Amino acid sequence: METESEPYVRLASLRQLHQAMADMNTARSLADTLQTVADGVVGALGYELAAVNLVRPDGDLVVAALAGNTAAEALITGRAGSRESWDRRLNMGERWGDLIFIPHSEGWVLDDDDVPQWYTDGPAPRFEDEWHPSDRLFAPMYAPGPQGGGNSGELVGVLSVDRPRNGRRPGAWGREALQMYAFQAAIAISNARLRANMQRALVRLERDQQALRASEESFRQAFEYAPSGMAIAEMGGDQHGRILRTNDALCRLLGRPASAMRRYSFSDLVHPEDIGTLLRTSAEGGRAELRLGRRDGTYVWVSLRNSVVADAADGPRFLLTHVEDIEERKRRELQLAHRASHDSLTGLPNSAELRSRLASRLCRQQPQGVLPAAVDSMEPFESFDSHDAAYGPPAFDRGHDFDFPPGAETFDGYDHHVHTVAPAAEFDDGAKGLAVLFCDLDGFKSINDRFGHNAGDAVLIEVARRLSNGVRDGDTVARLGGDEFVILADGLGRADAQDLAVRLRNEIIQPIRAEGRAVRVGASFGIGWAHCGLTADEVLKSADERMYVEKRSRPKQHRRAG
């Protein structure tokens, strides 16, 4: 820079320096700020290599950003040097104002310390101010002092620079520019750290009223411009839980203006089914996943996280709630759960889901004085062709259908559990239970063999649809596998269950369009009864065995409709 055109060079450099400072003060995160500082040294101050060594909480300095050499960046970024080694460097060499210059003739003593470094060997300088590859130049970065200027504050980090583009040691102007840049970089890094540490500052502000006042403006900006929803609610008193303030992100998420939000509390907005989840959420550090109502009447899944904002004199004052939109994640979770529990072809509950639903109604303890009706002897019911009865009463009041001996309703952790039993086998006394209908298709294999698996799949899909349409809301139709289906129907007597089997079989035997042709399949049903004291597999096995009894009881030519 020491040339006859130096005034022009200095003006151009000032412009570059101004732009570099503007960039580092508008960076969006601490990492962006650090990289912008390093890039500015290379782009505006005329050095080929620059590293930002940042002071960590433990006092050591880590290479947080590097510019000018991708190989050096990959090698030393993220590596740390001890504070002791850095103090040694900053206390030796030549003082250029606030800068420290260690010439190659002295720096050899530092070659084996633990400070990450990148340099190459080279010949001795040919003239007095020529830059040597082993020369070192450091610009300490200090936080502003109490009066807002000078370097009396805490060390934030150190800028290390190498290889001036003109090959010479910087003159007075270059030193002044680097020193001024380091001072401004310290301010930018301090501000970026403040933004990054906002959440920790909020925790400290809960305990310290004075710190709360000092950080009020920083808190306001973090609240207003947070990318996720935030709300402040009243804590304690008659207005406990009332929303006092919301940010734009939450208003957009719920489609409600800020003025309208102040009329509600979260309990007014939460989905009725999630009220219990909200009430169980701890105020301090509590988390919950629930649904909040939008203005258009729909609901969105959110994650709530609470923090208490305290007052040094009065204690807890406000509840700070972070609201994160998790609608997409919840949708994926529900889809995955549905795929895991439902048959991919028919959309019906699969074998695992069927066993889970059945097992949830059963306990290991048998009711006193009640025989295991699910495995009692039962004659095969007569051919379905002569029946077309209605499908029993619609009663579905689980837990009040039966009378049990005293003390049989609560035991072994099954609070409020009502034993599942079956109607008596010898006579129809009007008792009702949980019927398990095992359905096996007749003639399905021949359709697969003659017309192919696409036709077979079409038949299974249509049978699943007919079975689902033929039962009540609350009953379960599941595909056990292959051409086997199971129906769980609660609140049925023995006659009701047989009538249901007749109706479902009559639906199944109707012609089915598959691959452009009409085909027919028959169906054999076996009826079992769920009973506490049995496992789900035992109940299904009982119904399966009865299905085979029924299948064998009819002539082979009558098992399929024409």
N, C-alpha and C positions, 0 to 999 in steps of 0.2 A: 504493500500500500504506500510505501515511501517513494512515490514517483512524482514527476512534475504534474501529472493530472490528478493528484491526490484529492483536491476539493471535489471533483466530479465523482471519484470513487467513493469518497466518504458520503456524499449525498445518496448515491445508489445503495450503499451499504445501510444507511439509516432507513431507507425505505424498506429494504429487506428485513432489517431488524425490527422495525415497527410491525410488519406483517407477521413475523415469527412470534412476537409477543402477543399480538391479537389472537393468533391461532391457539397458543397454549393457555390463554385465559378463557377461551370459549370451548375447550375440549370437554367432552361429555362425561368422562370418567377419569379416575386416577391413572389407570393404565394409558389412556389416550393422552393425558397431560404429560406423562413421563416421556412417551415416545415423541410427542410434539416438541418437547424441550430438546431432546437429542437431535431430532431432524433440523431444528432451528439453528443449532450450532453449525451443522454441515451446510445448510442452505443459505444462512445469512452471515455467518462470521468467517467463512473461508477456510474451514478445516475439513480434512478428508475423513476424519474418524472422531466420534464423540460418544461417551458413555455417561449415563446417569447412575451414580452409586447412591442408593437411598438408605438412610438410617432406619434400621428395623427397631421394633420395641425393645429387643434385647441389647441394643447398642451397636451391634455389628452392621456393616454396610453391605448391601446386596446390589449386584448389577441388575437394575430394574429395566433399563432400556439402552439400546445401542443403535447407532446409525452410521452408515458409510461403508460397512463391510459385512456382507452376509455370512462369510465364514467365521469372522470374529463373533458375530451375533449368536450363531449357533453354538460356539464353543464356550463363551463365558456368561451369556445372559442367564440369570437365575443363580449364579454362584456368589458366595459371600466371602468377605474378608473381615478379619477381626478388627474391632475398634482400636486395639492396641497397635496393630500394624498401620492403620490409617493415621492415628495420632503421630506415629513416628514419621510418616511421610510429610504430614502437614507442619511438622516442627523442624524440618531440615530444608536445605536448598536455599534459593534466593527468593526474597520477598518482592513481588511486583505489586505494590498496593495490597489488595486482599488476595492476590493470586500467589501461588507457590510454584516456582520453576526449579526442577531438579535436573541439572545437566547430566549428560551421559557419563561424564567423568566422575560423578558422585553416585549416580543411580545404581551402579552395579551392586552395591550392598543390599539393594532391595529385591534382587532377582529371585531370591529363595524364600521371600516371605509369602504369606497365604493370601495376599490380595490378587484377585483375578486380573490378568493383564494380557495385552496383545501387542507385541512389537516385533520388529525384525532387526537383525544386525545390519551394519553398514560401515562404510569407510569413515575415517575421521573427517571433520568439516574442513573444507578448503578455504573458507574465509570466516571471519569472526562471528557473524550472525547467522550462519547457515544452520538449518535444523538437522539434527542427527536423529536417526531412527530410534535411539534409546533415550532421547530427551523426554522428560515428563513435565506436563503442565496441568495444574489442578486449580479449579475455581470453587472454593467452598461456598455452599449455599446456606445462609442463615435466615431463620424466621425474623421478621421485623421486630425491633426492640420495643420497649414500652412507649416510646415517643413516636413510633411509626416510622423510624428511619434508622440507618446505621446497621451494624452487624453485631449488636449486643445480645441478640436472641439466641435461641437454641439451634444447633446444627441440624439442618434438614437432610443434607446430602452433599455430595461432591461431584462436580462436573470434571471429567478427565478428557482432555482433547489431545489429538496427535496429527502430525503431518499437515502443516499449513500448505495451502495450494501453491503459494509462491516460493516454498522451500526455505523461507527465512523465519527466524524467531519474530514474533509479533512486535511491532513498534508501539509507541505511546498510544496511538489511536486504537490499535487492535487490542491492547491490554485493557484500555478503558471500556471498550465495547463488550469484551468478554466479562469483565467485572460487573458492568451494569446488567448484562443479560442474566448472570447468575443470581443477582439480587431479585430481578423480576421473576425468574424461574422459581425461586424459593417461595415467593408470594403465591404463584399459581399452584405449586405443589401443595402448599399449606391449605389453600382454598379447596383443592380437589380432595384432600384428605378429610376436610371438614364435611364435604358432601358425602364421601364414602362412609364416614363414621356417624352419620346422622342417627342411625338406629341406636347405636350405643349411647349417643348423646341423650336420646329420649329416655333411656333407662336411668341415666344419671339425673336427668331433670326431674324424675319422679321423686327423688330423695332430696333434692336441693332446690329450694325456691329461688335462690339467687342465680343459679345456673340456668333455671328456666327463663328468668327475665333476660339474661344475657343472650340466650339462643332463640328468643322469640321470633325474630325475623327469619332465621335459618329454618326453624320449624315451619313457619308459614309457607315458605317456598317449597319445602319438601312435601308438605301436605297438599298444597294446591296443584303442584305439577307432578305428583306421583303417578306413574303409569297404571297402577291398580287403584281400586276404590278405597277410600278412607272416610271414616265418620267419627265425630266426637259426640258422645252421649252423656247425659246427666248421670251422676252416680250418687245414690242416696237421696233421701228426702221424698217428698210427694211426687216429684217428677222423675223418679229413678228410671233410667232407660230411655228417656225421651231424646231423640236426635237433635242436637244443637247445630251441627255443622256438617256438611258433606263436601267432597271435592268433585270436580267435573267428571272424573273417571267413573265414580259411583253413580252420578246422575245419568250419565250416558248409558251405563250398564242396565239400569232399571227403567230408563225412559221417563224419568220424573224430574221436574225442575227442583232446584235447591229450596225454593220457598215452600213447595209442597212437601218435601222430605222432612221439614221441621215440624210437621203435624203428626209424625209417626214415631214409633219406636220399632226396633227390629221384630218384636213380638207381633206387631201389627202387619208386618210384611212377610213373615215367614210362612211357608206352606203349612196347612193345618197338621199334616202328618209329621212335621219336623219340629213342632212346638216342644216336645219332650227333649229332643236333642239340644235345642237352644237353651232350655232351662237347666240342663245338666252341664252346660259349658261353664267352666270356671271363669270368673271375671278377670282374674290376674293370670296372664299366660294361657288362657283357655283357647282351645281350638275346636272347630266344628265344621262339618261339611253338611250343608243343608240347602234348601231351595228358597229363593226370595222372589216375591211377586213383582212383575213388571206392570207398567201402566196399562198395557194392552190385555192384561189378564193372564198372560203366560207366566211361567216360572223358569228361573235360570239357576243352575247348580253353582254354588259359590263355596269357597273356604273362608271361614271367619277366624281371625286371630286377634285376641284382645290384649291390651296393655293398659295399666292404670297410670294416669297422670296425676301425681300427688302434689300437694301444697305443703311446704315446710311447716306452716302453722296449723292448717286445718286438716292435714292428712289427705287421703284419696279424694279427689274432686271430680275427675272426668274419666270416662272410659274411651280409649282410643282403639278403634276397630279397623283392621285391614280387611278388605273384601277382595278376594281374587276369583276371577271367572274360571271355573273348572268344568264348564259345560261339555267341552270336547272330550276331556279325559273321562268324565262320567259316562258319556255316550259310548266311548270305546270300552269301558269296563262293563257296561250293561250288555253290549254286543258280545264281548268275550264270554261273559257269564251265560248268556243265552245259548251261544254256540256249544259251550261245555255241557249244558244241561238239556239240549234239545237235539232231536234227530235232524240232520242236514237235509234229508230228502223231503220229509213230510212236515217238518216244523213242529212235530209233537214232542212232548217231554221224552227223553231217552230212558234207557234202562236204569242208569244211575239216579236220575231225577225221580223216576217212579219209586225206586227203593227208598230214596230219601223222604219223599212225601208219605209213603206208607209207614216207614219206621218212626216218623215224627208223631204218629198217632198211637204207637204201641209202647208199652213199658215192659220190663222184664217180669214184673210181679203179676200173678194171676189173681183176679178178684175172688174173694172168699165165697165158696159155695157155688162157683160157676164153672161148668165144664168147658174145655177148649173146643168150642163149637166149630172152629175152622177146620178141624180134622175129624169131626164126627162122621158116622156113616150116613150116606145119603144115596138114595136110589137115583139113577140118571133121570133127568126130567124128560118128559115125552117130547116127541118130534115137534119142532117149532111150527111146522106147516099148519097146524090146527089152531094156532093162537094168533090173536091180534089185539091183545089187551092194552089198555092205557098204561102209562109208565108211572105208576105209583103216585103218592102225594108229593108235593114239592117241598115238604118240610126239610130244612137243612140246619136245624138248630143243634150244632154239636155241643155236647156237654149237658144236655137236658133231656135226652131221649130215653134214658134208662134209669132204673132204681138199683142201688147197690147197697150192700151191707154197710153198717156204720164203720167209719174209719177206712173205707176202701178208696177214698177220693184223694187223699194226700199222703205221700210216703216217698222215701228215698229221693227227695229233691224235686219230685213232680208236684209242686204246689198247684192246687186247683185242677190237677189232672183228673179226668173222668175216664174210667176204664172203658176200653172198646171191647164189646162182647157181640155175639151173634144171636139171632133168634133161635129158639129151640128147634131141634131137628124133627122131633116126633109130631108136633102139631103146630099150627099157625096161631100163636097167642097174641098176634098184633105187635110183637116186639120188633124193633128195627135196629139195624146195624150197618156196618161199613162193608158193602158187597164188593168183591173183587172178581170181575168177569174176565176170564182168559179167552181170547179169541184167536183161532187159527184158521187161515183161509184154506178152502178146499179147491183144488184144481189150479192153484196159482203156478206151480212148477211147469205145468204143460203150456201155460201162456208164455212163460219165459223161454221154454224150449222151442215153441213153434214160431213166435213172433219177435223174440229178442228181448234184451233187458230194458230197452227204452219203453216197450209196451208194458213190461212188468212194473217199471217205475211209475208209469202213468196210472196203473191199477192201484198201486199202493197209495199214491197221492190222493186218488179219488175215494178210496176206502177210508183213509184218514179223515177226509173232509166229511164224509157221510157219518162216520162215528162221532165226530165233534159236533155236528149239527143235531145228532140224535140224543144228546145228553143235556143235562141242565147246567146252568152257570154254577161253577164251583166244583163240578165233577171233573175228574182227570181222565183224559184219554192219552195213553202213551204207546209208543212203539217199542216193543221189547227187543226186536231184532228180526230180520228176515220178513216173514209174512205173519208174525205174531204181534198182537196188540193186547193191551190190558186196560180195563176201565175200572176206576175207583169211584163208587157211587155211595155216598153216605145217606143214612136215614131211610133205608129200604127194608121192607120185610121180605120173606122168602118169595112170596107170590109176586111182589113188585120186581124183584131181581129177575125172575123168570120171564115176566112180561117185558122187561127191558131187553133181555137177550133176544126175545122173539122180534121185537120191533127193530133192533139193530140188524139182525140177520135178514129180515125182509127188505131193509134198505140196501144191504150189501149185494143181494142177489139180483138187483136190477141191473140191466145192461150198462156197460161202461165203454165209453169211446176211448180207444187206445190205438195210436198209429193208424188212424183212418178207418178202423173197423170196430164193430161192436163185439165185446167179449163179456163173459160172465164168470164169476167165481162164487163159490159157496162159502159158508162159515160155520165152524163148530165152536160152541161156547161151553166153558166150564165155569161154574159159580163157586167161589170160595168166600170165606168170611174172615175178616180181620179179627184178631182176638189178642188182648194183652196176655203176655206170657209166651207168645210166639214171636219169632223173628220175621222180618219182611220176606226173607227167602222161603221160610216155611209156609207162609201164607200163599205166596206165589206158586210154590210147588203143589200145594193142595189144589189150587184152582186149575193148574196145568193137568194134574192127574184126572180131575173131573172132566176136563175138556176131552181127554183121550177116551174116557169112558163113554161120553156122549157121542164122540166120533165113531167109535166101534159099534155103538148101539143102533146106528142107522145103516141100511144097505149102502154099499159103495156107490151105486148108481144114483142114489138120492142125496149124496153129499154136495152135489153141485146142481144149481138150477140149470135148465136146459141149455 
